[in-house]
Amino acid sequence: MVRLLKLQRLAMVSTMLLAGQAIAQTGLDASRHRWTVRGSSSLISVDSRDTSWLDGGLSKMRYDETDSNTVFDRLLIEYEGALTPTLIAQIDADIMGDGDGSFDLTEAFLEWRPVPRSANRHRLKLGAFYPRASLENVGVGWSSPYSISWSAINTWLAEEIRLFGAEWTLSRPLGGGGSAHRLDLFAAAFYGNDPSGTLLAWKGWGLHDRQTRWREQLPLPSIPVLQPGTRMRQHQDPHAQPFLEIDHEPGFHAGAEWRYADRVSLAASRYDNRADPLSTADGQYGWRTVFDHIALRASLPWNLGLMAQWMRGTTAMGSVIGAGRRVVDNDYEASFVMLTRRWDSFRLSLRVDDFEVYDADVLPNDNNYENGDAVTLAYMRKLMGGLTLGVEWQRIDSMRPAREYLGLAPDADERQLRVQLSWQLSNHAD
Amino acid sequence: MSGQALRQISRAAAAGWLGVLICAAATANAATLTVAVTDRAGTPVSDAVIYAVPSHNARNDTATPPTAVMDQREKAFVPHLLVVETGTAVEFPNHDTVGHHVYSFSDAKSFELPLYSGRAHAPIVFDTPGVVDIGCNIHDHMEAHIVIVDTPYFGVMSGSDTAAIVDVPPGQYTVHVYTPRLPPRSQPAPHSIVITNSAAHIDISIEQRLRPPHGRTNRSLEWSAY
């Protein structure tokens, strides 16, 4: 942990120093240095027997019935600046109502964008960033213009996946000049992110809008294997810290995306944190987490947009104890399909999610099986003065036997109505 | 209606007639050439440049062509397709609050206008005929095309049914079409036409399959994420 925090702090401090130097040289020119402050609060009405996963429960949602009806979601500050004409820095820091009250970072990276000398376009990212996967989270500070709560897949990326390293992208048209086909190849190597999978195994999938920050500790549910005094607790703290480096081995994320004009795109990638499942450090295990991911976007008739993502993978820790599987060894799969349509001042989106965790190990009192689906209907409207209104209805049905450990029925039918007001202030018009 | 208003109207009418007479005199020895470029289905092709190259040496003036403008507004180049005569200087003003970094690696003109806003850079002179594809290094989705031609007689189909070239002197011409919706080597074959003093018109139908027009056909999806 000490080693990773040093790395993170070094990256953060050097990025800020470079940014500070560039600001001093060029002044606060809005065309080069762009600040965005965005605050969001929600009115919520939750119908669920579960306790929020942030309070040690197994709810799929961020808020539960014990939360106040009015919640402060997030205050984001984003800086995006050109340190030189081809070197761009981006820093996202936020405070959350359900965090520890401090500012912390969700992403911070430098991107080198050399001016192309041929049809090959190269980009190189350095720092801490999300893997190139989500189709939903294209807004400021990794927010989504489509809905308030994100799909199960992208919520998991927000909870447990972040790369601390470098990502190279090569983009070029396919078939020469005048072609509307384009191919992107991307490959990232990263440190950190060795405990990713801890939450997915013990807490399961979620659908919400909360991003884990760099140094954050997330509560694990009060299930039997995590009770004080168990063997698991010899090396596992009662919380997860998904971004730590445990075994000092790098992981990778690599893939390709094909795109035809603004009509259709198809991306496929593989993530492998290459963690040693026998390694432990700082109260966390290394979880070998591997997944394949596919993302499809398409423009449909009637100005409809279609988005779909699919993911399948494994996460495992500990030694091999039976049938070739490790102490905790889970397979998982999730997918969603979203239809969205934008009018001049508002947007409507409908998303259907499907998610599953298959518990492949033989560890007693640790049933991590889960199967569920969700429907999310969102209305997002831009108001005057930088205000955005979101209204979202969500129903999540899930079956998770581990709920019985907490005295609940395995089946849960959770519903939520959420009205969110966001206010954005920036030194630029777009 | 007041007497003053009536006087203004009659003065405006007189000025209008005078204008028509002057125009008629000026164009007595030239014609307007209109060209309609359509695809296989008969739909006008939104992005196409037409230019008429005289077979005789029609040009006797060597005046520098006026400066042209490739604007940047709302993270898009305006126009998407610009046609200029060889030797034209093109200005690249940025009217956005965000900076743009304009570049091209095309054979006809390779250049770079490092990250700027407003009118920070001097105009670029395009002195070689050909097509220059331009982009923004900050916003990868921004693209535009500048077509440089060896003739002052050109026009653009941009959202209209025809392109018009005015003040074409009589003579024989070869009419070319260029559209970025086809690969450079598959452009439509040129047409020959003799221009007299009356208006002339050519219909050009493109039989090849065109790539989709530039710009967002569906704004429900955010494409520029990467």
Interface residues (C-beta under 8 A of the other chain):
Chain A: D29 A30 S31 R32 R34 A82 P85 T86 I88 R113 V115 P116 R117 S118 A119 R121 R132 L135 V138 P145 T169 S171 G176 G177 G178 S179 A180 D184 E257 A261 D262 R263 S265 R297 S299 L300 N303 L304 G305 M307 T340 R341 R342 R347 H428 A429 D430
Chain B: E74 K75 N94 D96 T97 V98 G99 H101 Y103 F105 E112 P114 L115 Y116 S117 D133 G135 N137 I138 D140 P180 R181 L182 P183 P184 S186 R211 P212 G215 R216 T217 N218 R219 S220 L221 E222 W223 A225 Y226
